[in-house]
Amino acid sequence: MIVVPLQPEYITEVQELMKLGEPYISARTLSDYWLYAKLFSTTCPITIEEDNTVTGAVIAFRSQTDPGDVYIQDVMIHPQHRRRGIARALLQSVRSQAEKWACERLYLTSEPDNQAAQATWATLGFVNVPGDHENDGVSIITDFKGPGRSRAVYELALT
């Protein structure tokens, strides 16, 4: 497994990989992934196997309103390649870039019922941010991503 920044030649594979994450991940357009590859590649790493197959991808961005934050939008590991340290390697790549920028935290959101993702975040050291209510022991912030889009928010302090 090799971790590299998202490159235009891999955008179709990344889009197909993200489609496997439904209903928790919504694949973006090819144009979106092209922009991620051209403008945000340092925080959009992918993993490639020896046969050039994409097995994992992270889409993340440095906040424009708080440059101390890096928001992780999507994390997707191919189902046949899970539990091999791919998510850890990808998020370490994002963390390394955030630390170069002297950012203070990484954060992400998760659907309130996505228990597998929530377990992954906890294993990787992310902390569930206190919200306004709980669902099965997970703190949820109502309408965090807009009306009717409540989310569990997780953060990893870098300082």
VENSUL-V731853 format. One record per helix or strand of 2 or more residues. SS is the DSSP state (H for helix, E for strand). FROM is the first residue (numbers start at 1). LEN is the number of residues. If there is no record, write none. Layout:
SS/FROM/LEN
SS/FROM/LEN
This chain:
E/2/4
H/8/12
H/30/10
H/41/3
E/45/4
E/54/9
E/69/9
H/79/3
H/86/15
E/105/6
H/115/9
E/127/2
E/133/3
E/138/4
E/151/7
